Amino acid sequence: MNLEVEIGGLKLRNPVMTASGTFGYGEEYSGFVDLNQLGAIVVKGISLKPMQGNPPPRISETPCGMLNAIGLQNVGLELFLKEKLPFLRKFDTRVIVNILGNSLKEYQKISEALDDAGVDAIELNVSCPNVQQGGIMFGTDRKMLGQLITGVKNIVKNTVLITKLSPTVSDIKEFAKTAEDSGSDAISLINTIPGMSIDINTRRPRLKNITGGLSGPAIRPVAVRMVYEAYNAVKIPVIGMGGIMNADDAIEFFIAGASAIAVGTANFVNPEATTGILSGLIKYMERENIERISSLTGSLDIG
Ligand SMILES: Cc1cc2nc3c(=O)[nH]c(=O)nc-3n(C[C@H](O)[C@H](O)[C@H](O)COP(=O)(O)O)c2cc1C
């Protein structure tokens, strides 16, 4: 049985990854999960300087999911390189660093340092406002997205570049194509969907930030549809995520077109969700006589 997959030239021992922001810097989960068993660990989004994030409450449970407005709290590039990366390097797994910035220069500075440090891949979180161009999100304007990807691609020498697409666009296929044409080695999707929840007794928003990002099973059908559309629009590999709670959910994403999958909100419900999903995948492959997991990718039968 072969579980190996390839993401833009990067070989993963299996296709189970963590979703950024839901697995800390790996260390937080290392008491629950043998990190060596994961295909890749994607860490919380890193910015040039440390960020405190939003004031609480910044998490609220919803039917079939959760809203979060963490506000991209993170330790910043310097501390990540000094403390978090050396810890992750002790494990035999791929390290993918999710990054964010408010200008192309910021993305480039972070990417250059991570490339020098030899991380396996960089995942661009493009759901950030571009302060130099009126605060429009990089990920919702195709021209800006293309410039960002090309600008980072020109800086990195060895590191695989993954672009994490925002679901808040009218046509995901166009954005997937822009990522491919601009030099991205792979795409990942989806990020959270903007949402809001109100306590009717206090009439106050449940999040201090008022709005937040919706994740969990509630968004899964949206994510599966977008993975399917993106897969059919580009040749580069697609990493699927959004509400994957168990192996069956993960398999849906492979059939829709994902080469690998990432587990997010499920980690909060069950810290061992990732390894449980891996065991479930192996059982499914045994049952269905599947030799290579990669043969599942895009195997949708539309009759
Ligand atoms: C608490 C929390 C923090 C997150 N932080 C980030 C982040 O820093 N960068 C990023 O690109 N996505 C972030 N995400 C989005 C997830 O990586 C993932 O795309 C999304 O939650 C959908 O997957 P899920 O439904 O399995 O959680 C975060 C999600 C949650 C719930």
The ligand as a MOL file (V3000), in Angstrom:
LIG
                    3D

  0  0  0     0  0            999 V3000
M  V30 BEGIN CTAB
M  V30 COUNTS 31 33 0 0 0
M  V30 BEGIN ATOM
M  V30 1 C -8.7990 29.0480 15.2070 0
M  V30 2 C -8.4040 29.0700 13.7650 0
M  V30 3 C -7.2410 29.7540 13.3570 0
M  V30 4 C -6.8590 29.7770 12.0110 0
M  V30 5 N -5.7140 30.4270 11.6350 0
M  V30 6 C -5.3150 30.4340 10.3260 0
M  V30 7 C -4.0970 31.0480 9.9170 0
M  V30 8 O -3.3210 31.5650 10.7260 0
M  V30 9 N -3.7820 31.0450 8.5860 0
M  V30 10 C -4.5940 30.4240 7.6460 0
M  V30 11 O -4.2670 30.4610 6.4570 0
M  V30 12 N -5.7390 29.8170 8.0170 0
M  V30 13 C -6.1130 29.7900 9.3250 0
M  V30 14 N -7.2800 29.1430 9.6880 0
M  V30 15 C -8.0900 28.4430 8.6660 0
M  V30 16 C -7.8270 26.9350 8.6530 0
M  V30 17 O -6.4750 26.6430 8.3720 0
M  V30 18 C -8.7460 26.2030 7.6350 0
M  V30 19 O -8.4920 26.7150 6.3410 0
M  V30 20 C -10.2320 26.3950 7.9350 0
M  V30 21 O -10.4590 26.3910 9.3350 0
M  V30 22 C -11.0990 25.2950 7.2790 0
M  V30 23 O -10.7730 24.0060 7.7630 0
M  V30 24 P -11.5750 23.2870 8.9790 0
M  V30 25 O -13.0290 23.4550 8.7020 0
M  V30 26 O -11.1010 21.8650 8.9760 0
M  V30 27 O -11.1690 24.0110 10.2510 0
M  V30 28 C -7.6710 29.1060 11.0380 0
M  V30 29 C -8.8310 28.4190 11.4570 0
M  V30 30 C -9.2000 28.3780 12.7730 0
M  V30 31 C -10.4390 27.6340 13.1760 0
M  V30 END ATOM
M  V30 BEGIN BOND
M  V30 1 1 1 2
M  V30 2 1 2 3
M  V30 3 2 2 30
M  V30 4 2 3 4
M  V30 5 1 4 5
M  V30 6 1 4 28
M  V30 7 2 5 6
M  V30 8 1 6 7
M  V30 9 1 6 13
M  V30 10 2 7 8
M  V30 11 1 7 9
M  V30 12 1 9 10
M  V30 13 2 10 11
M  V30 14 1 10 12
M  V30 15 2 12 13
M  V30 16 1 13 14
M  V30 17 1 14 15
M  V30 18 1 14 28
M  V30 19 1 15 16
M  V30 20 1 16 17
M  V30 21 1 16 18
M  V30 22 1 18 19
M  V30 23 1 18 20
M  V30 24 1 20 21
M  V30 25 1 20 22
M  V30 26 1 22 23
M  V30 27 1 23 24
M  V30 28 2 24 25
M  V30 29 1 24 26
M  V30 30 1 24 27
M  V30 31 2 28 29
M  V30 32 1 29 30
M  V30 33 1 30 31
M  V30 END BOND
M  V30 END CTAB
M  END
